[in-house]
Amino acid sequence: MGGHTFSIGRMLAASAVICAGLSAPAAALEAFTEANHPFWAIDEVRAGVFKQAIDDAPGEGGPAINLEVLSGRIPGAYENSVLNIFLTPRLHIGGTYAFDKTSQIYWGATWDVKLTDRVFFETSFGGAAHDGPLSSKTEASYGCDVNFRESASLGIALSADWKIMATIDHMSNAGLCDTNRGLTNAGVRLGYKF
């Protein structure tokens, strides 16, 4: 698994270098982390392709498609910048369909931080329901029907409306069920902000 972690790190580092190089002419770009919609409205839609089970989970692997919808930012303004980021996430709901493998529907909160005018880092945390095995002896098994899910993305705003991001996500039950193999996917997504 260490080799896969190193490959993921190289992918995110390469994305950061590319994004930083493309971010120079960003002065006229509207701030993409500020929500223009109330938190109960749709703020952004994303779609992309993933490599499922990059950690070589037995019985898993192959291509997957991802679709995600994000709400507007939870309202609030705080003098402390850390609280301002932490207490005003956007909510998300999404799904990853892996052809004849374990698919999942997920939900949670998404936090983002601008690294430059165009480059951003994003992380999310929530839950996921999946259709994979719970306690198979021959395939990767995920113990619980509903597990935790977290993700990290590094992206660039192509315009005020469009963004592209490299994403890695992980689903597991944190040891709450007897089996806890976990499932890690990685890929690229394109987002459109309304």
N, C-alpha and C positions, 0 to 999 in steps of 0.2 A: 504494500500500500504506500510505502514511502516514495516510490518512484512516481506514483500517480499524483501525490501531493506536490512533488517537485515540478511535475509537468503543469499542474494547475497554477502553481506560483509563477512559472515562466510565462504562461498564457496571460495572467493578469498583469505581470510586469511589462510584457510587450505591449499590451493594450494601453497601459499607462503612458509609455513612451510615445506611442502613436497619437494618443489623445492629447498629450502635452504639445506635440509638434503641430497638431491641427488647431490648437486653441488660441494661437496668437492673434488673429484678426477678430476678436470677440467683443470689441468695445460696444458695438451696436446691438448686441444680442440681449433680448429681454431675459430677466432672471427666471430660469426655468424651475427653480425649487419653490417659488411662491405660488400658492394655489389661487386661482381666480374663481373657484367654485366653492359653494358651501360643502361641508364635510359629507353630507348625505347625497351629493350629486356625483356623477361620473366625471372624473378629472382627466383620466388617461386610460388608454387601451394599449396592450402590448401583445405581440405575437412573435414566436421564434422557433428555432430548432435546437434540440438538445441531443447530446450523446448520453444515453441512459446508462446508469451503473458504471461510471468511470473507474470505480474501485473494483471492477471485475467480480461483482456479486454473482454467485453460482446461479445459473438459469436466467440471468438478466443480461441486458446489453442491447445495443442497436440504437436506431434513431427514435426520437420522440418529438412531438410537437407541443408547444406551450402557448396558452392564452391566459392573459391576466387583465383584470380591470381594477383600477385604483380610484378611490374616492378623493374628494377635496381634502385639504389639510384640516385636522381637528383644530378648532379656533383657540387662540390664546396668544398673548405676547408677554414675554418675560425679559427682565433686564439681564439675567444671566444667560449667555449664549448656549451653554450646555442644556439648561432647562428648556430654552426655546426650541432646540432641536429635539430633545427627548420627549417633551410633552405635547408636541404638535405633529405627530406622524400622520400619514395617510393610511387608510384601511384598504386592504386588498382581498380579492377573491380570485381564484384561478384554477387551472387544471393542466396537467401534463399527461398526454396520451402517448403511451409507449406501445407500439404495435405488437400484440400477443405477449406482452410482458406486463410488469406491474405499473399501472397508471394510478394517478392520484388527483383528488380535488382538495384544494387547500385554501386557507384564509388566515388573516392576521393583520399586523401593523407593519408599515414600511417607513424607515427613517432615511433621509438623504442629507449629504453634506457636499457643498460646492468646494472643489479643490482649486479650480480656476473659474473664469467666467463661463467656460463651456464644459469642463471636465467635472464629473461628480462621482462620489462613492455612495453606495446605498446598501442598506442591510435590512432584513426583515425577520420577524419571528411570529410564529402562530402554530396552527395545527393542520393536519392532513389526514384525510380518510383515503384508504387505498384498496385495491382489489387483489393484492398479492397474497402469497401463502403466510399463514401465521406460525406454523410449527412443522414445516417439511424437513425431512432428513436429507433430501437431495438438492433442494433449491434454497436460495436465500429466503429467509423468513423474518417477518417483521413483528411478531409477538402480539401486538394490539391491533384492533381494527382502526383505531384513531391514534396517531402519533404526533410528536412535535415536528415542526419543519422550520428550518432557518435557511437564509440565503444571503449571498453577497454579490454585488454587481459593481463593475467599474465601467463608466460610460462617458459618452460625449454627446452634447446637444448639437445636432446638425443644423438646426434652426430653432426658432422659438416654439415650433410645434412638434418637430421630429427629434428623436434621440435614438442612439444605438448603444447597446451595452453587452459586455461579456458577463455571464452569470454562472454561478455555481450554487446548487442547493443541496440540502441534506435532510432526509427524513429518518427519524429513529424515535424510540420510546424512552430513552434515558434510563433503561434498566427497570422500568415499571412492570414489564411483562417478562416472562422467562426467556423468550427469544428476543434478541435485539441486534440483528445483523446490520440494519441501517441501509439506506439507499442514497447514493450521491450522483447527481446529474450535473452536466455543464453544457453551456452552449451560448448562442448569440440571440438577442432579441431586439426588435425594432418597436419603439413606442411612439404613439401619437397623442399629444396633449390637446384637449379641446379648448 
